[in-house]
Amino acid sequence: MICPVCGRELRIIVTTYEVPFFDKVLLTSISCECGFRHADSIVLGEKEPTRFKIKINEKNLFAKVIRSTSGTIRIPELGVTIEPGPASQAFITNLEGVLERVANIVKTLMRWNEGDEEKIRRCESILRKIEDTIAGREELTLILEDPFGNSLILSDESFREVMSEEDAKNLKTGLSVIELTGLSEEEISRI
C-alpha cells in the first residue's frame, strides 16, 4: 500500500487483542517514514451503541480506555468534546492518557491564541482542573459514546448503558457518506 502523503510504501500492522468482558478487537496501525499515521480498532462482532461514564480520580487513572474511530469523548466539567472525523485515530490508553491528550491540545491552543487573555485564562483553567484531578484534589467525568459499540472503558467503576437509536444517530461516526441521487443502479455500479 502506498502512502497518501509521500508515495512511499506503508508499514501495516494488524493484530487482535482480547479485551476481558468485551470481545476480540482488531487493531490496525498504518505508518510511514514521512510521519503519516493511521490507527483503528474494530470490535470483532456486532455491538449495540454504547455509552460509558466514569468519574476520573487519582485512584482509577490507570483504567483502560479503548476509543475506536467512531468514539466520542466528553468531559463536561472542562467543556471538552472530542468527536470523530474523517482522519480520526483509534487508541488504547488509560484515563490519565486521555487527560494528557486533552492537556496537549489545550497547550497548543494557548500557543495559537497568544495575546487573547480570555482564551488563555480559559485554557489555564482547564489545565488546572486536569492537574487537580491527577493529584486527587478534584474529579472529572469522562463519557465515551460509540454508535457502533466499538469503544470501551474497562473499569469496575465505569457505568455502561445501551444508547437509544436516536442518541446513536445524533453522534458523529467519522465516516464519510456519499449520497448518489438521480442515478440508475447501472450508473452507480460504474462509479
C-alpha positions as CSV (number, residue, x, y, z in Angstrom):
1,M,0.0,0.0,0.0
2,I,1.3,3.5,-0.9
3,C,1.4,6.5,1.5
4,P,-1.1,9.1,0.5
5,V,1.3,11.9,1.6
6,C,4.7,10.9,0.1
7,G,4.1,7.9,-2.1
8,R,6.4,5.5,-0.2
9,E,5.5,2.0,0.9
10,L,3.4,2.0,4.1
11,R,4.2,-0.2,7.1
12,I,1.0,-2.1,8.2
13,I,0.5,-4.0,11.4
14,V,-2.7,-5.9,12.1
15,T,-3.3,-7.9,15.3
16,T,-6.1,-9.0,17.5
17,Y,-6.4,-8.1,21.2
18,E,-8.5,-10.0,23.7
19,V,-10.3,-7.5,25.9
20,P,-11.7,-9.1,29.1
21,F,-15.5,-8.9,29.4
22,F,-15.7,-7.2,25.9
23,D,-14.6,-9.2,22.9
24,K,-11.8,-9.6,20.5
25,V,-10.6,-6.3,19.0
26,L,-8.9,-6.0,15.6
27,L,-6.1,-3.4,15.9
28,T,-4.6,-1.9,12.8
29,S,-1.7,0.5,12.6
30,I,-0.5,2.1,9.3
31,S,2.6,4.3,9.3
32,C,5.2,5.8,7.0
33,E,8.7,7.2,7.4
34,C,7.3,10.7,6.5
35,G,5.2,10.8,9.7
36,F,1.8,9.8,8.3
37,R,-0.1,7.5,10.7
38,H,-3.5,6.0,11.0
39,A,-4.8,3.5,13.6
40,D,-8.1,1.9,14.2
41,S,-9.8,-0.6,16.5
42,I,-12.8,-2.7,15.4
43,V,-14.7,-5.0,17.7
44,L,-15.0,-8.4,16.0
45,G,-18.7,-8.9,16.3
46,E,-21.8,-6.8,16.2
47,K,-22.3,-4.5,19.2
48,E,-25.0,-2.2,20.4
49,P,-24.5,1.6,20.6
50,T,-23.0,2.2,24.0
51,R,-22.2,5.0,26.5
52,F,-19.7,4.6,29.2
53,K,-19.4,7.0,32.2
54,I,-16.7,7.2,34.8
55,K,-15.6,9.7,37.5
56,I,-11.9,10.2,37.0
57,N,-9.9,10.4,40.2
58,E,-6.4,9.7,41.4
59,K,-7.3,6.0,42.2
60,N,-8.5,5.0,38.8
61,L,-6.1,6.9,36.5
62,F,-4.8,3.6,35.0
63,A,-8.2,2.3,34.0
64,K,-8.1,1.3,30.3
65,V,-9.8,3.3,27.6
66,I,-10.3,1.9,24.2
67,R,-11.6,4.5,21.7
68,S,-12.4,3.4,18.2
69,T,-12.5,5.8,15.3
70,S,-16.3,6.2,15.9
71,G,-16.0,7.1,19.6
72,T,-16.9,10.5,21.0
73,I,-15.3,11.6,24.3
74,R,-16.8,14.2,26.5
75,I,-15.5,15.8,29.7
76,P,-18.4,18.1,30.7
77,E,-16.6,19.9,33.6
78,L,-14.0,21.0,31.1
79,G,-16.4,21.8,28.3
80,V,-14.4,19.3,26.2
81,T,-15.9,17.2,23.4
82,I,-13.7,15.1,21.1
83,E,-15.7,13.9,18.1
84,P,-14.6,11.6,15.3
85,G,-13.8,13.0,11.9
86,P,-12.5,11.5,8.6
87,A,-9.0,11.3,9.9
88,S,-10.0,10.1,13.4
89,Q,-7.5,7.9,15.2
90,A,-8.4,5.0,17.4
91,F,-6.3,4.5,20.5
92,I,-5.8,2.4,23.6
93,T,-4.7,4.3,26.7
94,N,-5.8,4.9,30.2
95,L,-7.8,7.7,31.9
96,E,-4.6,9.6,32.6
97,G,-3.6,9.3,29.0
98,V,-6.9,10.8,27.9
99,L,-6.3,13.7,30.2
100,E,-2.8,14.1,28.9
101,R,-4.1,14.2,25.3
102,V,-6.6,16.9,26.2
103,A,-3.9,18.9,28.1
104,N,-1.6,18.7,25.0
105,I,-4.4,20.1,22.8
106,V,-5.1,22.9,25.3
107,K,-1.4,23.8,25.4
108,T,-1.4,24.0,21.6
109,L,-4.5,26.2,21.7
110,M,-2.7,28.5,24.1
111,R,0.2,29.0,21.7
112,W,-2.3,29.7,18.8
113,N,-4.1,32.3,20.9
114,E,-1.2,34.3,22.4
115,G,-2.4,37.7,23.2
116,D,-6.1,36.7,23.7
117,E,-6.2,36.9,27.5
118,E,-9.7,35.5,27.8
119,K,-8.8,32.3,25.8
120,I,-5.5,32.0,27.7
121,R,-7.3,32.2,31.1
122,R,-9.8,29.5,29.9
123,C,-7.0,27.2,28.8
124,E,-5.2,27.7,32.1
125,S,-8.4,26.9,34.0
126,I,-8.7,23.6,32.1
127,L,-5.1,22.7,32.7
128,R,-5.5,23.4,36.4
129,K,-8.6,21.1,36.6
130,I,-6.7,18.3,34.8
131,E,-3.7,18.8,37.2
132,D,-6.0,18.8,40.2
133,T,-7.7,15.6,39.1
134,I,-4.4,13.8,38.6
135,A,-3.3,15.0,42.0
136,G,-6.5,13.8,43.7
137,R,-7.9,17.3,44.5
138,E,-10.8,17.1,42.0
139,E,-12.9,14.6,40.0
140,L,-13.9,14.9,36.3
141,T,-16.5,12.9,34.5
142,L,-15.5,11.1,31.3
143,I,-18.2,10.0,28.9
144,L,-17.4,7.7,26.0
145,E,-20.1,7.2,23.4
146,D,-19.9,5.0,20.3
147,P,-22.8,4.4,17.9
148,F,-21.2,1.1,16.8
149,G,-20.3,-0.1,20.3
150,N,-16.5,-0.3,19.4
151,S,-15.3,1.8,22.3
152,L,-14.9,0.8,26.0
153,I,-13.8,1.9,29.4
154,L,-12.5,-1.1,31.2
155,S,-13.1,-0.5,34.9
156,D,-15.4,-1.8,37.6
157,E,-16.1,1.9,38.4
158,S,-17.4,2.7,34.9
159,F,-21.2,2.7,34.1
160,R,-22.2,1.2,30.8
161,E,-25.6,1.8,29.2
162,V,-27.0,0.9,25.8
163,M,-27.8,4.1,23.9
164,S,-31.1,4.7,22.2
165,E,-31.1,4.6,18.4
166,E,-32.0,8.3,18.4
167,D,-29.0,9.2,20.6
168,A,-26.7,7.0,18.5
169,K,-27.9,8.6,15.2
170,N,-27.0,12.1,16.6
171,L,-23.4,11.1,17.1
172,K,-20.7,11.7,14.5
173,T,-19.1,8.5,13.2
174,G,-16.1,9.7,11.4
175,L,-17.3,8.0,8.3
176,S,-17.8,9.9,5.0
177,V,-21.1,9.3,3.4
178,I,-21.7,10.0,-0.2
179,E,-25.3,10.1,-1.4
180,L,-25.9,9.4,-5.1
181,T,-29.3,10.6,-6.1
182,G,-30.9,10.6,-9.5
183,L,-28.6,7.9,-10.9
184,S,-29.6,4.5,-12.1
185,E,-28.1,1.3,-10.5
186,E,-26.1,0.8,-13.6
187,E,-24.6,4.3,-13.4
188,I,-23.8,3.8,-9.8
189,S,-22.0,0.5,-10.4
190,R,-19.7,2.2,-12.9
191,I,-18.5,4.7,-10.3
